[in-house]
Amino acid sequence: MATDLHAEPHIEGQRVTVRRIQGLVEEAGRPAEEVAGQLDLDAAEVYGALQYYHSHPDEMREAEREQAEREQQAREDGAKTLAELKEERA
């Protein structure tokens, strides 16, 4: 895994974070092979990201905390959520 992009662990050479893979596979319940195909990764890369996620819980919690802070700051600065943007379009 690398951390020079997104300021959090991601698949080296890709713009896909470990947390995104974990969310798609474990939170959304999608098969690892399907996620690999969607993101143009090898299944081994998806499983490697999941292994990394579970082997580094402190780092993953910190990345989640930092992301939540960035989102909160963006809302305070006037950014809209995806739900708000979709509602405006409807």
VENGIVEN-V547163 format. One line per field, one symbol per residue. phi: phi as a letter, one per 30 degrees, with the letter a starting at -180 (. if undefined). psi: psi as a letter, one per 40 degrees, with the letter a starting at -180 (. if undefined). burial: b if it has 9 or more other ideal C-beta (glycine too) atoms within 8 Angstrom, else e. A space follows every 10 residues. Layout:
phi: ???
psi: ???
burial: ???
//
This chain:
phi: .bbdcihaeb deibccdedd deddddddid dedddeddch bdeddddddd ddeddbdddd dddddddddd dddddddjdc dddddddddd
psi: iieeiefihi hheifhiddd dddddddefi idddddddef iidddddddd dddeefdddd dddddddddd ddddddeeii idddddddd.
burial: bbbeeeebbb beebebbbbe bbbbbeeeee ebeebbeebe bebebbbbbb ebbeebeeeb eebbebbeee eeeebeeeee eeeebeeeee
//
